[in-house]
Amino acid sequence: MRLWKTVLAATAVALGCGTTALAARTDLVLGMVLEPPHLDPTAGAAAAIREVTYANIFEGLTRIGPNGEVLPDLAESWTISEDGKVYTFKLHTGVKFHDGTDFDASDVKFSLDRARAENSQNAQKQLFAAIDTVDVIDPATVKVTLKQPQGSFLYNMGWGDAVIVAPESAETNKEKPIGTGPFKFQNWAKGSSVTLVKSDNYWGAPVSLDKAEFRFIPDASAAVPAMLSGDVQAFPNMPTSDSLSQFQSDPRFKVVVGSTEGETILAMNNGKPPFDQIKVRQAISYALDRKAIIDGASEGLGQPIGSHMSPSSKDYVDLTGTYPHDAAKAKELLKEAGLEGGTKVTLKLPPPPYARLGGEIIASQLRDVGIEAEIIPVEWAQWLDQVFTKKDYDLTIVSHVEPNDIGIYARKDYYFNYQNPEFNKVIEELDLTADEGKRKELLGKAQKILADGAVVGFLFELPKVGVWDAKIEGLWQNQPVPANDLTRVKWND
């Protein structure tokens, strides 16, 4: 019998039942590679923030389900005007924030206006750019008027960046997050873990877990013993897959391989020489041997990509043949770009294994064509500051796990430093289009522009390799948004 089972024999005797009962466990320790820099999803880009808070602490008007579907959340229903510009949301009533304050339409207005304000810290401010006005009709009704129709508006409102916060607690959510979700924040042991507990006054369907600890284990070699010992019962994104066979052969565990929205790329600073030359970017793309990178960085589980779209998307176009591995062609293009003698660059690598392992392989492949890449390991906070914010880099490897985010290449000040009016026009038209056929056409065009321009080195779609106790159910197989949604997680004994 496992140590984590709770034996209720004493209770059974006291009740005169004469039998031994076993209660299902109600706590969970869940492993994560990266610790979030803070816990406010409306004020930071790190996916780890949402992996702790999404659907657990914070909720939005809508939410994204485990299969990428748009579901009602704080909005129980909505209507859309004939011109597609006015969304009227009917809100759930009787909802409270974790500090006891009431949730109503004024909180929706506050959150959306705050997210789109000029001084907004929201990492996905573009999600709210189409909003013209937000009006409170009554405490349970809010009207959002758009500047123009936007086919993805309801989906956008389901992102972790679009959760609803209260004016009373918005400024302190980084350290003490207060939302309307089924779990409330209890403690953050910096460098170790974040602990959530069940909210007693949750408005929705009750959750089964009373307590959940997110434990941060950045060392991949420590993840396996933590699971085998039972110290950690679930690792929804196992940091290493070279031990999968060990778990697959052990009936105590489930190994679940799914898909993510994580386009893993070798990002290039398009605004900085020599990467401002398309021939240099093309040469780098030809130098990349995706199969070797996938085998070494994701144990062969990643799916190759040729542009910024998940292969699981209905709108995906296979462009992996645009730049097949061809070292001779890479050398030829570098010569045409005036770099026949080679060049030296830096390659900044954040902590995830896909980056550190993939970086070693890519550096070797670049060396083969005359590009000497100096590897610079950086911690996640350094990456966010130096690369993402200050654009102080040559090359870097990162997985963009936000859903349907091809529009990031149209942002004026994004860290790629990519500027293409033709691409921007396609994205602008896409934002105005609700027709699925037309959207598919535009998304195909956008993917091809990025592929042809070798804007970044497109590598693979990050697989979701989950390992957890066989008695746990309700964790997501796939990851359509960065999340460890615990709302349906329970133990079966």
N, C-alpha and C positions, 0 to 999 in steps of 0.2 A: 504494500500500500504506500502511495506517495505521501511525503511529508506534508504537502500542501493541502491534503484533504482534511477537513474538519470533522472530527468524530463527535457525534451528538449522543453518545451512549448514556452519559449522565442525565441528559435531558429526557432520554427515552425511559430510563429507569424511574425518574421523578414523576413522569406521566403515567407510569404503570403500563407502558406499552409492551415491555419485554423484548423490544427489537432495537437494533442499532440503525440510526439514520445518518446519512451523509448529506451535508449541505453543499450546494454548488459554491465554488469560490467566487468572491465578489471583488477581488483586487487584481491588479495587473501591473507588471513591470514590463515596459515596452522599450526596446533599444533604438537609439538613433545615433548616426555618425556625427552629425553636426549639432552643436549647441546654438540656439538662436541668439542673435545679438541683443534682442529685447523681445517683448511679447505683444507688440502692437502691430497687427497686420496692415493697418492703414498708414503706417509711417516707416516702412522698411521693405527692401526688396528680397531679403533672405527667405528662401522657401521653408527653412526650418521653423520660422515663426508660424506659418500656416500649418505645418505638420503637427504642431502642438495645439493650436487654437481653433482651427477651422472646424465648424460644426460642434465642437466640444464646448468652448467658452463663448465664441462669437457666432452670430447668425446674421444673415442678410435678408433682403426682401425675397430673394429666391436662393436656391442652393443647387449645386451640381451633384448629381447622384453618382453611384459607383460605376455606371456605364456611360457617363458623360451627359446624361439627360438633365434638362432643366426641371426642377421641382419647386413647388411652393415652400416657403419657409415662414418668415414673419408676415409675409403677405399671404393670406389664405386664398385670395383670388385677385384677378385683375381684368380690366377691359381695355381694349385698344381702339382708338378712334379710326374712322375709315381712311383718313390720310396717313395713318401710321405714326403720327407725331405726338399723340397724347395717351399716356398710360395712367389709368386710374386704379390704384391699389387699395383693396380692402384688407385691413390689417386684423390680425388676431387681437382679441381683447383679453384683459386680465393678465397680460404679460408683465413681468417685473425684471429689472436688472438685478444682479447678484447683491448689490448694496441695498436693495429694497425699494429703490425708486421705480416709478411706473414708466413703462414703455408706451409711447403713443406716436401719432403722426409727426409731432414736433421733433422727435428724435430722428426720424427719417430725414426730415428737411435739414436738420442740423448736420447730419452725417454726410449727405450728398453735397450740400453747399460747402462744407468744410473740405471735402475731397477734391472739389473742383476749384477751390479758391486760388487766387494768384500765389499765395504763400503756402500752398498745400505741400505737405511732406509725402504725400501718397506716391508710392513707386510706380503706380499704374494710373497716373492722373489722366492719361489719354482715354481711359474707360468712360470718363464722365464729360468729355469734351462736347458731346452732342447735346447735353442738357442745357436748355434755355432757362426754365424756371421750375421751381419746386414749390407747390402750394399745399397748405394744410386746409382740407375741406372741413373736416371734423376730426376728433381724436382718433378715429379708426379709419380715416380715409385720407390718402395723399395723392395729389395729381402731379405727375411729372410731364412737362412739355419739352419736347426735343426741338432743336433748331431745324432738323430734317429727319426723315425716317431713318431708322438704324435697325437693320435686320438682326443684329446680334445683341440688342439692348438687354433683353431678359437674361441671356447667357452672361453678359458682362456683369449684371447685378448679382450673379452667383459666385463671382470671384471672391477670394479671401480678402482682397483689398477693398471690397464694397460692403463689408459688414457694417451693421448699425451700432453706433456707440452713443453714449449719453454725454451731454455737455458737462454734467457734474463730475465725470470721471475720465473724460477723453485725454486730458493732459497727463494723467498718471498711469495710463494703460501699459506703458512700456515696462514698468516694474510690477504693477499690480493690476492686471487686466480684469475688467468688469464688463461682462456681456450679459446676454439673455439665454445662453445655452444650457444644456443639461448638466454640465460640470462647471464648478467654480474653482478659481485659483486658490491653492492653499499655501504653497511654499516654492521658492526657487533657491536651491543650494547651488550657487554659481560654480561652474566647472563640473557639476555632478548630475543634477536632475531637477526637473520641475514636477511638482505633485499637484494633481487635481482631485477634487472630491465631488461627489454627487450633490447637485443643488436640490434643496428640499422644496423649493417653490417653483420648480420648472413648469412651464405652461403646457408643454407637449407630452408626447408619449414617454413614460418613465424609462430610464436606462437600467441595465442590470448590474453594472459595476458601481460599487460604492467609492472606489479609489483607483486612481491610475497614476503611475509614476513613469515619466519619460526620462530614461537614463541615457546619458550621453557617453558613448564609447567610440572615440575617434580612432583608436588603434584597431585596425581590422583583425589583427591576431588575437585580440582580447574578446572579440565578439563570439567566437566559437565556444571557448570554455565557459563564457557567461551563460550561453544557452544550454550547454550540456549539463552544467551544474544546477540549473533551475533558478539561478539568480535573476535571469531575464527570461520571460516566458514567450516573448514575441519580438521578432526583428522584421517589421514589414518591408524594410529595404536593407537586406543583408549586405554588409559592406564587402564581403568577399564570397565568391562562389566556388573556390577551389575545394571547399569541404562539403559541397552539396551532397555528394554521394554518401558521405557519412550520415547526414541527416535523412536522406532518402531511404536508407536501409534500416533506419531506426524507427520502429512503430510509435515511439513517443512523440514524433514530430510530423508536421505537414510541411512540405516544400511546395510553394505555389509560385509559379512563374507567370507573370502577367506583363501588360504593357503600360507605358507611361506616356506623358506628353513631353518627355525630355529629349529635345533635339540636342545631341551632344556635338559640339563644334570646336574647331580650332579657330578661335576668333582672331581676326587681323585688324590692326589699327589702320583703317582705310585713309585716314587723314594724315598719316605720317610716312615719309619716305622710308623704304622703297615700296611700301604697301599701297601707296597711292597710284602705282602703276599696275594696270590690269595684267600685264604679262608676268609680273612677279607673283601676283596672287594666283594666276593660272598655273605657273610653275610649281608653286607650293601644293596646289590641288592635285596636279599630276604626280607629285612626289609621294603623296599619301597612299599607302597600301591599306585600304579599309579592312580587309580580311585579317591581316596581321594585327591591326590595332584592336579589332573586335575580339580576336582570340586572346590577346594579351590583357586587355583592359576590362573585358566583361565575360571571360571564359566562353567566348563564342556565342553568347546569348543575345547580344545587341543586333538589331536589324539595320543594315546599311541604309543611309539616306543620301540624297543628292541635292536636297534643298530643305527649306525650313518647314517641314510638315511631317506629322506622324504617319507612318505607313498604315496605322489603324483607322485613319480618317477616310471618309468616303470621298474626300476631295484631293486625296494624295495623288501626285504624279511621280512616277518612278524616273528620276533624272540621274540615277547613279552612274549611268554610262556617259555622262557629259565629260567627266575627267577621269578616265580609267587610269590605274597605276601605270605610269610610263616615265621612268627616270630619264631616259634619253630625251624625251620631249620636254621635260622639266629643265634639263640643262640647256637645251636649245633656246627656250624662252628666256632663261636668265641671261644668256649671251645676247639676245636681241634687246634685252632691257639694260644692257651695259654692265652686267654683273658676271661676266665670264670668269673673273677671278674669284667669285664667291662673295659672301657677305656674312657679317656677324649680327645676330639678333638675340633678343632675350625672350624667354618662354616662362611666364609666371604661372605657377601651378597651385591651385587651391587644394585643400586636404582630401577630397573624396578620392577613393582608389581609382576610379575611372580616369581622373585627371593625372594623378601621380604616376600610375602605371602606363597610361596612354601617352603621357608626356615623354617618358623614356624611349618608347618605341618611335614616336614621331620625331624626336630629336635625332635618332639614328637614321631615319628615312630622309630627313632634311640634309643631314651630313653627307649622305650618299650623292646628293646632287649639288653640293657646294655651299650649303647654308649651314653655318655653325650656330646652333641654338644653345645659348647659355641657360640652363635650367635654374630658375629661382623659385624655391618652394615658399609659399606665403600662407598664413593662416586666413581663415574666412573673413575676419574683420579687416585684415590688410587688403584682401582682394576687393572687398566692397569699397574700401576707401581709395586705393591706388588705381585699380582697373576700372571698376564700374562707375565710380564718381569722378575721379580726376583724369581718367583716360591716360594714365601713365603706364603704358605697356607697349610692347611690340606684338607679341603673340600670347594667347592664353587658351586654356581649355576649360570649358564649362558646359553644363547641361541646362538648357532653358526649359524648365518644367511647367511654365505657365501654359494654359490651354489655348490653342488657336491663336498664337501670338505672332504670326508672320508680320503683323503691322509694326512691330518694334523697329523694323528697318526703315520705316518712314519717319521716325522721330528725329527731330532736328539736332538734339544734343545727346543722342544715345552713344554708348561707349564704342560702338563700331566706327563712329565718325564716317558713316556712309551717307552720301547725298546723291539722290537720283530722282529728278523730277518725274521721269516716266513711271518709275515704281510708285512714287507718292500719288500720282494721278490714279493709278489702279486701285490703291488702298482707299483713296477718297471715294471713288465710285463704289467700291465694295461696301463701305460704311453706309451708303445710301440705298443699298440693294437688299431687298428681302426675298426676291425670287430665287429659289434654290438652284435652278438651272443656270441663271446668270451668275450667281455667286460662285458656282463651281468653275465656270469659265474664267472669271476674274482671278480666282485663287490659283488656277492653273497657270495663268499668265504671270502672276506674281512669283510663283515658284520658279518659272523658267527664267525670269529676269535675274533673280538671285543666283541661280545656277550658272547661267551664262557669264555673269559678271564675277564669278568666283569671289563673292563678297567675303565669305569665310570659307574655311575648309570644312565641308559637311562630312561628319563621321558616321554616327549611328544613333538610333533611337535607344535611349537608356532603358534596359529591361527592369522590370520590378521583380526582384527575387525575394520573396518572403519566406521566412522560416518561423513557425510558431508551434506551440504545444498542440498536439492533436485534439485536445479536448476544447480548444478555443474555436468559436465560430463567430462570424460577423465582420471579420477584417476584410478589407477590399482586396480582390485579386489584382485589379488594374488600378491605375492612379491617374484619372482624367484631370485632377487638379492636385496640387501639393496638399496632402491631407492624411492624417491618421484618424479617420472618423471612428469614434468609439461608441456611437449612439446605438448600434445594434450588436455590440460585442458582448458575448456571454460565455461562461464555462458550461460544458455539458459533462456531468458525472454519471 
